[in-house]
Amino acid sequence: MATQGPLLFCALVLVLSFAHCHGSAMFSRHSFPPGFTFGAASAAYQRIGAVTEKISDQSTGDVAIDFYHKYKEDIQLLKFLGMDAFRFSISWTRVLPRLKPFVTLFHWDLPQALEDEYGGFLSPKIVDDYRNYVDFCFKQFGDQVKHWITLNEPFSYAYYGYSTGTIAPGRCSNYSGTCASENSATEPYKVAHHLLLSHAAGVKLYKEKYQKSQKGTIGVTLLTHWLQYKYATVAGVKASRRALDFMLGWFLHPITYGEYPMTMQSLVGRRLPKFSSAESKMLKGSFDFVGINYYTSNYATTYASAVNNLELSWEVDGRFNLTRMATTNNASVPMKEDLNDTLRMTFHRGHLYYLSKAIKEGVNVKGYFVWSFLDDFEWNAGFTVRFGLNYVDYKNGLKRYPKHSAYWFKKFLQK
C-alpha cells in the first residue's frame, strides 16, 4: 500500500454504530457466507528488502522486515491467527501450508534496468516485457497459485510516481522544487495507459494458455476513496462522480467497458491516450475478480475555477456497492503504536460488520484482506507508521509480537 498523506482512522462513528447494531459475542466468521476468504496482505519490497529511495525517516528497504529469512515463523503466525489466505507480491527483480496464496505480480518494484533502458511504464515496450515476466510466473508457480493479481493500485503508481513524485520513480513537474522538469500533465496518463495494457496482456495470456489446465482466477487490485458530495446540489453530485471517475473509474471503466470514462475523455482531452479497437477488446472484461483497497472518505465539491476541491472527512457509514470484489482494509494513525491497538481492533470489527450487512443485502464480496499482516517498510514513510496486526521490533532482531488486534482476529476466525 501507499501512505496516502494523513490517513484518517474513521473509527469513532464505527464504535457507536457497531455497539448499537450487533453484539460482539454473536459476530464472527460465521456471520459471513461459506467460502468467504479471510486473509492478510503484504508486498515483496515492503517485507523482503530492496534499495534506498525518498523515505521520510531516511530508512531503506535493504532488510525491510526480513521475510526472506523469517517466512516460516511468519507463516506460523498466520496459521495461529486462523487466516485462510495470504496476499503477497512476487518481486519482478527476483524471480504455504494450509494457506491460499493470492499473488500480486506487480507491486511497484520495477527492474531498474527497464527504467534505465526505456523509461519503464512511460514506454509501450513495457507491455511485452511484463507479458514475458508473468508468463514465467504462471509457468513456474501456476500449479500452486490459483489466485493471481496483475497489478496493485495502478492509480497510486501512476499518480504518486509521476504526478506528485512522492513514490518511485519520483517524477513530477518542477512546481514544488523537488522534481526535475518532468511533465505531471501527461506522464501519469501515459503510465496508466501502459499499466492497463500490461494488465490486459497478462490476463489474455493466462486465460488462453494457463487457466484451463491450472484452474485459477486472475484479477486486479484498485484503489479508491469514497467521494461524497459536500452539498446536495446538481453541481455537487457531478463533482463527486467526477472525482470517482478520476480515481476508480480511470482503471475500472476500461477493464469493464474497454474505454476511459467520458468525464476523463472530455476533461483530459488530447493528453489522454486512446485505445485501438484490438486493445479495447482485450481490455473489456479482463478480470475474474476486482480487489478494492480503500483508506478514507473525502468530500467533493466544485471550485469556481473548475478544479476539484477535496476536503478530508472523518466520517464513514459503511455504504458501498462492490460487485465481485475482494477487499483489503487499511488502518493506521501516524503516531507510535504499541501492542494495545484497541482502535485498530475496533476499526476492523466495525468494517467487517458493515461488510457482512452489505453481503446480506446482495453485494457480491468474496474476501477481506487486512493490511497488513506485519508492521513493515512503507513506500514513502519508511518505518514511521505501523499498520500490522503483529508488532515488529525493529531494534531487536525484528522479533514479532501479536498485537491485541491479532488476538481479536484469532477469536473472530475460530471455526
C-alpha positions in Angstrom: 0.0 0.0 0.0 1.0 3.6 -0.3 0.9 6.1 2.6 -1.9 8.4 1.5 -0.9 11.6 3.3 -2.8 11.9 6.6 -4.6 8.6 6.9 -7.9 9.1 8.7 -8.8 6.3 11.0 -12.6 6.7 10.8 -13.2 4.6 13.9 -15.3 6.9 16.1 -18.5 6.6 14.1 -18.0 2.9 13.8 -17.7 2.4 17.5 -21.1 3.9 18.1 -22.7 2.1 15.1 -21.3 -1.3 16.0 -22.3 -1.0 19.6 -25.9 -0.4 18.7 -26.1 -2.8 15.7 -24.5 -6.0 16.7 -23.4 -7.9 19.8 -19.7 -8.7 19.6 -20.3 -12.2 21.1 -22.5 -13.1 18.2 -20.4 -11.6 15.4 -17.7 -14.0 13.9 -16.7 -15.5 10.7 -19.9 -17.5 10.8 -21.7 -14.2 10.0 -20.3 -14.5 6.5 -21.2 -16.9 3.7 -19.5 -20.3 3.4 -16.3 -20.0 1.3 -15.7 -16.3 2.2 -12.0 -15.8 2.4 -10.3 -14.0 5.3 -6.7 -13.1 4.8 -3.8 -10.7 5.5 -1.7 -8.9 3.0 1.9 -7.8 2.4 4.2 -6.9 -0.5 7.6 -8.1 -1.6 9.6 -4.9 -1.3 7.9 -4.0 2.0 8.7 -7.3 3.7 11.8 -8.6 2.0 14.0 -5.7 1.2 15.4 -3.5 -1.6 17.2 -0.2 -2.1 17.0 3.4 -0.6 14.7 6.0 -2.1 13.0 9.2 -0.9 11.9 7.9 2.6 10.7 10.3 5.3 12.8 8.7 8.1 15.8 8.0 5.7 15.4 4.3 6.2 15.8 1.8 3.4 14.2 -1.5 2.3 17.5 -3.3 2.2 16.3 -5.6 5.0 12.7 -4.4 5.5 11.3 -6.9 7.9 13.4 -9.8 6.7 10.5 -12.1 5.5 13.2 -13.8 3.3 14.7 -15.4 6.4 11.6 -15.3 8.7 9.0 -16.7 6.4 8.5 -19.9 8.3 7.9 -18.0 11.5 5.5 -15.6 9.7 3.5 -18.5 8.2 3.1 -20.0 11.6 1.8 -16.6 12.8 -0.8 -16.6 10.0 -1.9 -20.1 11.0 -2.0 -19.1 14.7 -4.4 -16.3 13.8 -6.6 -18.6 11.7 -6.3 -16.8 8.4 -7.5 -18.6 5.3 -5.2 -16.8 2.8 -2.1 -14.6 2.4 -1.9 -11.9 -0.2 1.7 -11.1 -1.2 3.6 -10.0 -4.3 6.3 -11.6 -6.3 9.3 -9.3 -6.8 9.9 -8.9 -10.6 13.5 -8.2 -9.8 14.0 -11.6 -8.0 12.4 -14.1 -9.9 2.4 -22.1 2.5 0.9 -24.6 4.3 -2.9 -24.5 4.6 -3.0 -21.0 3.2 -4.4 -20.0 -0.2 -1.8 -17.7 -1.9 -3.2 -14.6 -3.6 -0.2 -13.4 -5.6 0.3 -9.9 -6.9 2.5 -9.8 -10.0 3.4 -6.1 -9.9 3.5 -4.1 -6.7 5.7 -1.2 -8.0 9.2 -2.8 -7.8 10.1 -2.3 -11.5 13.5 -3.7 -12.6 15.9 -0.7 -12.7 17.3 -2.0 -16.0 13.9 -1.4 -17.7 13.6 2.1 -16.1 17.1 2.9 -17.4 16.6 1.4 -20.9 13.3 2.9 -22.0 11.7 4.7 -19.0 9.7 1.8 -17.6 5.9 2.3 -17.8 6.4 5.5 -19.8 7.1 3.3 -22.8 4.8 0.9 -24.6 7.8 -1.5 -24.7 6.9 -2.4 -21.1 3.9 -4.4 -22.2 5.9 -7.1 -23.9 8.4 -7.3 -21.0 5.5 -7.5 -18.5 3.9 -10.3 -20.5 7.1 -12.3 -20.6 7.6 -11.8 -16.9 4.1 -13.0 -15.9 4.4 -15.9 -18.4 7.4 -17.1 -16.4 5.4 -16.8 -13.1 2.4 -18.6 -14.5 4.6 -21.4 -15.8 6.7 -21.8 -12.7 4.1 -21.3 -9.9 0.7 -21.8 -11.6 0.3 -25.4 -10.2 0.3 -23.9 -6.7 -1.1 -20.4 -7.1 -4.8 -20.3 -8.0 -5.4 -16.5 -7.5 -3.4 -14.0 -9.5 -3.4 -10.2 -9.2 -1.9 -8.4 -12.2 -1.3 -5.0 -10.6 -1.6 -3.4 -7.2 -3.1 0.1 -7.1 -2.1 1.3 -10.6 -3.6 4.7 -9.6 -1.1 5.1 -6.8 1.8 4.1 -9.1 0.8 6.5 -11.9 -0.3 9.4 -9.7 2.2 9.4 -6.8 5.1 8.2 -9.0 4.5 10.6 -11.9 2.3 13.5 -10.8 3.4 14.3 -7.2 6.7 12.4 -7.3 6.3 11.1 -3.8 7.0 7.5 -4.6 9.4 5.8 -7.1 10.4 6.8 -9.7 9.7 10.3 -8.2 8.8 12.2 -11.4 6.8 15.3 -11.5 6.7 18.8 -12.9 9.1 21.2 -11.1 6.3 23.1 -9.3 7.5 22.1 -5.9 11.2 22.2 -6.4 11.6 18.5 -5.5 11.5 17.1 -9.1 13.3 17.7 -12.3 11.4 19.1 -15.2 9.1 16.2 -16.0 5.5 16.6 -17.0 2.8 15.9 -14.5 0.2 16.9 -17.0 0.9 14.0 -19.4 3.1 11.3 -17.8 0.6 9.9 -15.3 -1.8 9.2 -18.2 0.8 7.5 -20.3 1.9 5.3 -17.4 -1.7 4.4 -16.5 -2.3 3.5 -20.2 0.6 1.1 -20.3 -0.3 -0.3 -16.9 -3.8 -1.1 -18.3 -2.4 -2.7 -21.4 0.0 -4.7 -19.4 -2.8 -5.9 -17.2 -4.9 -6.9 -20.2 -2.0 -8.6 -21.9 -1.3 -10.7 -18.7 -5.0 -11.7 -18.3 -5.3 -12.6 -22.0 -2.1 -14.8 -21.8 -3.4 -16.5 -18.6 -6.8 -17.2 -20.0 -5.6 -18.5 -23.3 -2.6 -20.5 -22.2 -2.9 -21.5 -18.5 -6.4 -21.1 -16.9 -8.0 -24.2 -18.3 -5.2 -26.5 -17.1 -4.3 -24.6 -13.9 -7.9 -23.9 -12.9 -7.1 -20.5 -11.4 -8.5 -17.0 -11.4 -7.0 -13.6 -12.3 -7.9 -10.1 -11.4 -6.5 -6.7 -10.4 -6.4 -4.6 -7.2 -7.6 -1.0 -7.5 -7.6 2.0 -5.1 -10.5 4.2 -4.3 -11.7 6.6 -1.6 -15.3 7.2 -1.1 -16.0 10.6 -2.6 -19.2 12.1 -1.1 -20.7 15.3 -2.4 -20.4 18.1 0.1 -23.5 19.9 -1.0 -26.7 18.1 -2.3 -26.8 20.2 -5.5 -26.5 19.1 -9.1 -23.0 20.5 -9.3 -22.1 18.8 -6.0 -23.3 15.4 -7.2 -21.4 15.8 -10.5 -18.3 16.8 -8.6 -18.3 13.5 -6.5 -18.9 11.4 -9.6 -16.1 13.2 -11.5 -13.7 12.6 -8.6 -14.7 8.9 -8.6 -14.1 8.7 -12.3 -10.6 10.1 -12.0 -9.6 7.7 -9.2 -11.6 4.4 -9.5 -13.1 4.9 -13.0 -9.7 5.6 -14.5 -9.0 1.9 -14.3 -12.3 0.1 -13.6 -14.1 1.6 -16.5 -11.5 0.5 -19.2 -11.4 -3.1 -17.9 -15.2 -3.2 -17.8 -16.1 -1.3 -21.0 -12.9 -1.0 -22.9 -12.6 2.8 -22.8 -11.9 5.6 -20.3 -14.8 7.4 -18.6 -16.4 10.1 -20.7 -15.6 12.7 -18.0 -11.9 11.9 -18.4 -12.1 11.9 -22.2 -13.8 15.3 -22.1 -11.6 17.0 -19.5 -8.2 15.5 -20.2 -8.6 15.7 -24.0 -5.6 15.0 -26.2 -3.4 14.3 -23.2 -5.4 11.1 -22.6 -4.1 8.2 -24.8 -6.6 6.3 -26.9 -7.1 2.5 -27.1 -7.1 0.8 -30.5 -10.0 -1.4 -31.3 -7.9 -4.5 -30.6 -6.7 -3.0 -27.3 -10.3 -2.1 -26.3 -11.5 -5.6 -27.0 -8.6 -7.1 -25.0 -9.3 -4.8 -22.0 -13.1 -5.3 -21.9 -14.0 -7.8 -19.2 -10.3 -8.6 -18.4 -10.9 -9.8 -14.8 -12.4 -12.7 -12.8 -12.4 -10.5 -9.7 -11.5 -7.0 -8.7 -9.8 -6.2 -5.3 -10.6 -2.8 -3.7 -8.1 -1.1 -1.4 -9.8 1.8 0.5 -8.3 4.1 3.0 -10.6 7.0 3.8 -13.5 9.1 2.6 -13.5 12.6 1.2 -16.0 15.4 0.4 -16.1 16.6 -3.2 -17.3 20.0 -4.3 -16.7 22.3 -7.3 -14.3 25.2 -7.4 -15.2 28.2 -9.4 -12.0 27.6 -11.3 -13.4 24.1 -12.3 -10.7 22.4 -10.3 -11.9 19.7 -7.9 -11.6 20.6 -4.2 -11.5 17.5 -1.9 -11.7 18.0 1.8 -10.7 15.3 4.3 -13.5 13.8 6.3 -13.6 11.8 9.5 -17.0 10.2 8.5 -17.7 6.7 7.5 -21.0 4.9 7.4 -20.3 1.6 5.7 -22.2 2.4 2.5 -20.8 0.8 -0.7 -21.8 -1.2 -3.7 -19.0 -3.5 -4.7 -19.6 -6.2 -7.3 -17.3 -9.3 -7.5 -14.8 -7.6 -5.2 -12.3 -8.7 -2.6 -11.3 -6.0 -0.2 -8.1 -5.0 1.5 -8.7 -2.8 4.5 -6.1 -0.5 5.9 -6.0 1.3 9.2 -3.2 3.4 10.8 -2.6 6.5 12.7 0.6 8.4 12.1 1.9 8.0 15.6 3.8 5.5 17.7 1.7 2.4 18.3 2.2 -0.4 20.8 0.6 -3.8 21.3 -2.6 -2.3 22.8 -4.1 -1.3 19.5 -7.7 -1.1 20.5 -8.5 1.5 17.8 -7.4 -0.8 15.0 -9.3 -3.7 16.5 -12.5 -1.6 16.6 -11.9 -0.3 13.1 -11.8 -3.8 11.6 -14.7 -5.1 13.7 -16.8 -2.2 12.5 -15.9 -2.6 8.9 -16.5 -6.3 9.0 -19.9 -5.8 10.4 -20.9 -3.4 7.6 -19.3 -5.8 5.1 -21.5 -8.7 6.3 -24.5 -6.4 6.2 -23.7 -5.5 2.5 -23.4 -9.1 1.6 -26.7 -9.9 3.1 -28.2 -7.1 1.0 -26.9 -8.7 -2.2 -23.4 -7.3 -2.7 -21.1 -9.9 -4.2 -18.0 -9.7 -2.0 -15.7 -12.7 -1.7 -13.0 -11.8 0.7 -11.4 -9.4 3.2 -7.7 -9.0 3.4 -6.2 -7.0 6.3 -3.4 -4.6 5.5 -1.1 -5.5 6.9 -0.1 -8.8 8.5 3.0 -7.3 9.9 4.4 -3.9 10.6 6.5 -3.3 7.5 8.5 -0.8 5.5 6.1 1.7 3.9 6.9 3.1 0.5 7.4 6.8 1.3 7.2 6.7 5.2 9.8 4.1 6.0 9.3 2.6 9.4 7.5 5.7 10.8 4.0 4.1 10.7 2.7 0.8 11.8 -0.2 -1.0 10.0 0.4 -4.5 11.2 -1.7 -7.0 13.2 1.7 -8.1 14.5 4.3 -5.8 16.0 7.8 -5.9 14.6 10.6 -4.8 17.0 13.0 -3.1 14.5 15.7 -2.6 17.2 15.8 -6.2 18.5 16.2 -8.7 15.7 12.9 -7.9 14.0 11.1 -10.1 16.6 7.3 -10.4 16.0 4.7 -9.9 18.7 0.9 -10.3 18.1 -1.0 -7.1 18.9 -4.4 -7.1 20.6 -6.0 -6.8 17.2 -4.3 -10.1 16.2 -5.8 -11.8 19.2 -9.2 -10.4 18.3 -8.9 -11.7 14.8 -7.9 -15.1 16.1 -11.0 -15.3 18.2 -13.2 -13.9 15.4 -11.8 -16.5 12.9 -12.3 -19.6 15.1 -14.3 -22.2 13.2 
